[in-house]
Amino acid sequence: MSHVLIILEVLYINKNLELNENIRSKEIRLTGEESKIMKTEDALRMAREQNLDLVMISPTAVPPVCRIMDYSKYLYEQSKKQKEAKKNQKVVELKEIRLSPTIEEHDIDIKCNNAKKFLSSGNKVKVSVRFRGRQNNAAAVGNKVLDVFIAKLGDAGVIEKSPQFEGRNMFLILSPKK
């Protein structure tokens, strides 16, 4: 199963490169040790003599730029580079902390400590205040709870998106401090 995925990734990388008999132009610029303009048939013959492929690198150039190389080895190297780039990417998750308008001081402290942990590990945090029933009219209470939360959080994070309403919830987004 993993072999199929690797092959699909390889095909995804370079499906737009023309090679060997698929190159339709009459003249090409062959790069390598020295760059020279020649007929496509001559370049293809040179590639076959070396048991390599003629690959069109830049089809928009006039004449198109080609290179003699081992195409399968090139695809393998490109897939390795792509996998290495994926390893080095950091995925930022959005963690959510829910508060209520009637939350007590100690509970805010606990939720704030959790937010600090999330921010220190590089994740973003969405802090939301959920209103129920008649509480929906008390937006000022929600703002006050969020202000207390931000004050207790201190310098652990930066406000990325200021407090706003979304349905029955008021939320803000914090990102880690760089």
C-alpha positions in Angstrom: 0.0 0.0 0.0 2.8 2.4 0.8 4.5 1.7 -2.5 1.3 2.9 -4.3 1.4 6.2 -2.3 5.0 6.8 -3.2 4.4 6.2 -6.8 1.4 8.5 -6.8 3.5 11.2 -5.1 6.2 10.8 -7.7 3.7 11.1 -10.5 2.2 14.2 -8.8 5.6 15.9 -8.6 6.6 15.9 -12.3 3.7 14.9 -14.5 4.2 18.0 -16.7 7.7 17.2 -17.8 8.0 16.0 -21.4 10.6 13.4 -22.1 12.2 11.4 -25.0 9.7 11.0 -28.0 7.1 13.2 -26.4 9.2 16.3 -27.1 7.6 17.8 -30.2 9.9 20.8 -31.0 12.4 20.4 -33.8 15.2 22.3 -32.0 16.1 22.3 -28.4 18.7 23.9 -26.1 20.6 21.1 -24.5 22.1 22.0 -21.1 24.8 20.2 -19.2 28.5 20.8 -19.2 28.0 23.3 -22.0 24.8 24.7 -23.4 24.2 24.2 -27.2 21.3 24.4 -29.6 20.7 21.2 -31.6 18.0 19.1 -33.3 15.8 17.0 -31.1 16.6 13.8 -32.9 20.4 14.3 -32.3 19.9 15.0 -28.6 17.6 12.0 -28.3 20.2 9.8 -30.0 22.9 11.1 -27.6 20.6 10.3 -24.6 20.0 6.7 -25.9 23.7 6.1 -26.4 24.3 7.0 -22.7 21.2 4.9 -21.6 19.6 8.1 -20.2 16.5 10.2 -20.9 16.1 13.5 -22.7 13.9 15.6 -20.3 12.4 19.0 -21.2 13.0 21.3 -18.3 11.7 24.6 -19.6 9.1 24.2 -22.3 8.3 28.0 -22.5 11.8 29.0 -23.5 12.7 29.5 -27.2 14.0 27.0 -28.0 12.9 24.7 -25.2 15.6 23.8 -22.7 16.3 20.0 -22.2 18.7 18.0 -20.2 20.0 14.5 -20.5 19.5 12.6 -17.2 18.2 9.5 -15.5 14.6 10.4 -15.2 13.6 7.7 -12.7 16.5 8.8 -10.4 15.4 12.4 -10.7 11.9 11.5 -9.7 13.2 9.5 -6.7 15.3 12.4 -5.6 12.4 14.8 -6.0 10.1 12.6 -3.9 12.8 12.4 -1.2 13.1 16.2 -1.1 9.3 16.5 -0.9 9.2 14.0 2.0 12.0 15.9 3.8 10.1 19.1 3.4 7.0 17.5 4.9 8.9 16.3 7.9 10.2 19.9 8.6 6.7 21.4 8.4 5.2 22.3 11.7 1.4 21.7 11.9 -0.3 24.4 14.0 -3.4 23.2 15.6 -6.3 25.4 16.9 -7.1 24.4 20.5 -10.3 25.6 22.0 -11.0 26.7 25.6 -14.6 27.3 26.6 -15.7 29.7 29.3 -19.0 30.7 30.6 -20.1 34.2 31.7 -20.5 33.0 35.3 -17.1 31.3 35.6 -15.3 31.6 38.9 -11.8 33.1 39.4 -10.1 29.7 40.2 -11.6 28.1 37.1 -10.2 30.9 34.9 -6.8 30.3 36.4 -6.9 26.6 35.5 -8.1 27.3 32.0 -5.4 30.0 31.6 -2.7 27.5 32.6 -4.0 25.1 29.9 -3.9 27.9 27.4 -0.3 28.7 28.4 0.6 25.0 27.8 -1.0 25.1 24.3 0.7 28.3 23.4 4.1 27.1 24.6 3.8 24.0 22.4 3.2 26.3 19.4 -0.6 25.9 18.9 -3.1 28.6 18.5 -5.9 28.9 21.1 -9.5 29.9 20.5 -11.1 31.2 23.7 -14.9 31.2 23.6 -17.6 32.3 26.0 -20.8 30.5 25.6 -24.1 32.3 26.4 -27.2 30.5 27.2 -30.8 31.7 27.5 -31.0 35.2 28.9 -27.2 35.5 29.2 -27.2 36.3 25.4 -28.1 39.9 26.2 -25.1 40.4 28.5 -22.2 40.9 26.0 -20.5 43.2 28.4 -20.1 40.3 30.9 -18.5 38.1 28.1 -16.1 40.9 27.3 -15.2 41.2 31.0 -14.5 37.5 31.3 -12.3 37.6 28.2 -10.4 40.6 29.5 -9.7 38.9 32.8 -8.5 35.8 30.9 -6.2 37.8 28.8 -4.8 39.7 31.8 -4.1 36.4 33.6 -2.5 35.0 30.5 0.1 37.8 30.4 2.8 37.6 27.8 2.3 34.0 26.9 0.3 34.8 23.7 -0.7 37.5 21.3 -4.3 38.4 20.3 -4.6 37.4 16.6 -8.3 38.0 16.3 -10.1 40.4 18.6 -13.3 39.3 20.5 -16.4 39.0 18.3 -19.8 37.3 18.3 -20.6 34.1 16.4 -24.1 33.0 17.1 -24.4 32.4 20.9 -20.7 32.5 21.4 -18.1 35.3 21.8 -14.6 34.3 20.9 -11.1 35.5 20.4 -8.0 33.7 18.9 -4.6 33.8 20.5 -1.3 32.9 18.8 2.0 32.0 20.4 4.4 34.8 21.0 7.5 34.6 18.8 
